[in-house]
Amino acid sequence: MPLVSQAAILIDEVARSGSIRRAAGRMNASPSAVNRHILNLEAELGVALFERLPKGMRPTAAGEAILVEIRQWRRAQSRVRAHLQELKGLRRGHVAVGMMECFGRDLGPRIFRDITRQHPRITLQAFVGGTDAIADQLSAGHLDVAIAFSMPVRPGIETAFAIPVPIAVAVAPGHPLAKRKSTSLGDCIGYPVVMPDSSLAFRDLIENALTQEGASLLASVTSNSVEFIKGGLQDGHHISLLTWLDVYREVANKELRFVPLRQAEELHQKLFISVPARTKNSSLTMQVVRLLQAEIEQTVKKCFQRQRL
């Protein structure tokens, strides 16, 4: 059943062609049937929609007013049909996703499994790298979606979603800080630190927070790899400052503890899901974005739930 009535479509066609006979030919209908539709609608509305002229049909003022609405409805119908066709296209397609290292081991593969289970004919590609590399790939058109902390502002890239992710103290279960419900940067002084190096965006956030607190931490080891940093905590002596997405898997497995920081302003890093501006209305891309967003929101929510316990 059409979203716009057959009578409305006939009126538009008669107005465009200026003739009942020509409109009937276009619509594969008899002239008498077209005329009957118009007469019935005029009777229902109580106004004449067309002037019957010797050489054709011309809309009246009332007819012109009706035609404005009809044509808007037909344009809307075309958009709806196009959108439905795109949704059908979700059965097939390819999406390339850039993601940070913290997604590479658990969260990224889990999200990809969920997507391919729901849409088995979609193929997915994961590009794992730092924020700048991901932004470069997205700008160059090699990626359809990017998940990255502190995504730089670039022409042609739009934010589809953003969420603050807490940064806190990560330690091994046997560390003296592990049993605390919360701690401060000042409490961390004196412990050896495995610190993210300057290539990781949240290093600057940590340095700013330390300056505001008047604290100084001894970075005995620095690294651009979150996996290396987490490995450095296993001795039970070192500490680090990481985001919840970096450690949530190890916290769930009781391999690490994530101790919230007591600060006037919560220390967090913003995570972005970004897309090229030219594809922001792609149903396939935006469906993948929605699935990514739902998983990320649920994972970050677990951190805040833990902090309230």
Backbone hydrogen bonds, N-H to C=O, Kabsch-Sander energy under -0.5 kcal/mol:
donor,donor_aa,acceptor,acceptor_aa,energy
9,I,5,S,-2.0
10,L,6,Q,-2.4
11,I,7,A,-2.3
12,D,8,A,-2.0
13,E,9,I,-2.3
14,V,10,L,-2.7
15,A,11,I,-2.3
16,R,12,D,-2.3
17,S,13,E,-2.5
18,G,14,V,-2.5
19,S,14,V,-0.5
23,A,19,S,-2.1
24,A,20,I,-2.5
25,G,21,R,-1.9
26,R,22,R,-2.1
27,M,23,A,-2.1
28,N,24,A,-0.6
28,N,25,G,-0.7
29,A,24,A,-2.6
34,V,30,S,-2.0
35,N,31,P,-2.6
36,R,32,S,-2.2
37,H,33,A,-2.1
38,I,34,V,-2.0
39,L,35,N,-2.6
40,N,36,R,-2.6
41,L,37,H,-2.1
42,E,38,I,-2.6
43,A,39,L,-2.3
44,E,40,N,-2.1
45,L,41,L,-2.6
46,G,42,E,-2.0
47,V,42,E,-0.9
51,E,58,R,-3.8
52,R,50,F,-0.5
53,L,51,E,-0.9
53,L,56,G,-2.8
56,G,53,L,-1.5
57,M,18,G,-2.0
58,R,51,E,-1.9
60,T,49,L,-1.9
64,E,60,T,-2.7
65,A,61,A,-2.0
66,I,62,A,-2.3
67,L,63,G,-2.6
68,V,64,E,-1.9
69,E,65,A,-1.2
70,I,66,I,-2.6
71,R,67,L,-2.8
72,Q,68,V,-1.5
73,W,69,E,-2.4
74,R,70,I,-2.5
75,R,71,R,-2.1
76,A,72,Q,-2.4
77,Q,73,W,-2.6
78,S,74,R,-2.1
79,R,75,R,-2.1
80,V,76,A,-2.5
81,R,77,Q,-2.7
82,A,78,S,-2.4
83,H,79,R,-2.5
84,L,80,V,-2.5
85,Q,81,R,-2.2
86,E,82,A,-2.0
87,L,83,H,-2.3
88,K,84,L,-2.1
89,G,85,Q,-1.5
90,L,87,L,-1.5
91,R,88,K,-1.7
92,R,89,G,-2.0
93,G,121,R,-0.9
95,V,123,T,-2.2
97,V,95,V,-0.5
97,V,125,Q,-3.4
98,G,145,V,-2.8
99,M,127,F,-2.8
100,M,147,I,-0.6
103,F,100,M,-1.7
104,G,100,M,-0.5
104,G,101,E,-1.3
105,R,101,E,-0.5
108,G,103,F,-2.5
110,R,106,D,-2.2
111,I,107,L,-2.5
112,F,108,G,-2.6
113,R,109,P,-2.2
114,D,110,R,-2.0
115,I,111,I,-2.4
116,T,112,F,-2.6
117,R,113,R,-1.9
118,Q,114,D,-1.9
119,H,115,I,-2.7
122,I,119,H,-2.1
123,T,93,G,-2.8
125,Q,95,V,-2.1
127,F,97,V,-2.8
127,F,125,Q,-0.5
128,V,126,A,-0.6
129,G,99,M,-1.9
134,I,130,G,-2.5
135,A,131,T,-2.8
136,D,132,D,-2.4
137,Q,133,A,-2.2
138,L,134,I,-2.4
139,S,135,A,-2.6
140,A,136,D,-2.0
141,G,138,L,-1.1
142,H,137,Q,-2.3
143,L,137,Q,-0.9
144,D,96,A,-2.7
145,V,96,A,-1.9
146,A,274,S,-2.3
147,I,98,G,-2.8
148,A,146,A,-0.5
148,A,272,F,-2.1
150,S,270,K,-2.4
151,M,148,A,-0.6
154,R,152,P,-0.5
157,I,154,R,-1.6
158,E,275,V,-3.1
160,A,158,E,-0.5
160,A,273,I,-3.0
161,F,273,I,-1.5
163,I,271,L,-2.1
165,V,269,Q,-2.8
167,I,267,L,-2.7
168,A,242,L,-2.4
169,V,259,V,-2.1
170,A,240,S,-3.0
171,V,257,R,-2.1
175,H,172,A,-2.0
178,A,175,H,-1.7
180,R,177,L,-1.4
183,T,260,P,-2.4
188,C,184,S,-0.7
188,C,185,L,-0.8
189,I,186,G,-1.1
191,Y,188,C,-1.8
193,V,218,L,-1.9
194,V,239,I,-2.8
195,M,193,V,-0.8
195,M,221,V,-3.1
197,D,223,S,-2.4
200,L,197,D,-1.9
201,A,199,S,-0.5
203,R,200,L,-2.1
204,D,201,A,-0.9
205,L,201,A,-0.6
206,I,202,F,-2.0
207,E,203,R,-2.6
208,N,204,D,-2.4
209,A,205,L,-2.1
210,L,206,I,-2.5
211,T,207,E,-2.2
212,Q,208,N,-2.3
213,E,209,A,-2.0
214,G,210,L,-1.0
214,G,211,T,-0.5
215,A,210,L,-2.4
219,A,217,L,-0.9
220,S,193,V,-0.8
220,S,218,L,-1.5
221,V,193,V,-1.8
223,S,195,M,-1.6
226,V,224,N,-0.5
229,I,225,S,-2.1
230,K,226,V,-2.6
231,G,227,E,-2.0
232,G,228,F,-1.8
233,L,229,I,-0.5
233,L,230,K,-1.1
234,Q,231,G,-1.2
236,G,233,L,-1.8
239,I,192,P,-2.0
240,S,170,A,-1.5
242,L,168,A,-1.9
242,L,240,S,-0.6
244,W,166,P,-2.0
246,D,243,T,-0.8
247,V,243,T,-0.9
247,V,244,W,-0.6
248,Y,244,W,-1.8
251,V,247,V,-2.7
252,A,248,Y,-2.4
253,N,249,R,-1.7
254,K,251,V,-1.4
255,E,250,E,-3.2
256,L,250,E,-1.1
257,R,171,V,-3.2
259,V,169,V,-3.2
259,V,257,R,-0.6
262,R,183,T,-3.4
263,Q,261,L,-0.8
268,H,266,E,-0.7
269,Q,165,V,-2.6
271,L,163,I,-3.1
272,F,148,A,-2.7
273,I,161,F,-2.8
274,S,146,A,-2.7
274,S,272,F,-0.5
275,V,158,E,-2.6
277,A,156,G,-2.6
279,T,276,P,-1.6
280,K,277,A,-1.1
282,S,279,T,-1.9
286,M,282,S,-2.8
287,Q,283,S,-2.2
288,V,284,L,-2.0
289,V,285,T,-2.4
290,R,286,M,-2.4
291,L,287,Q,-1.9
292,L,288,V,-2.6
293,Q,289,V,-3.0
294,A,290,R,-2.3
295,E,291,L,-1.9
296,I,292,L,-2.5
297,E,293,Q,-2.9
298,Q,294,A,-2.0
299,T,295,E,-2.1
300,V,296,I,-2.7
301,K,297,E,-2.3
302,K,298,Q,-1.3
303,C,299,T,-0.7
303,C,300,V,-0.8
304,F,300,V,-1.4
305,Q,301,K,-2.2
306,R,302,K,-1.9
307,Q,303,C,-2.0
308,R,304,F,-1.2
309,L,305,Q,-0.7
309,L,306,R,-0.9
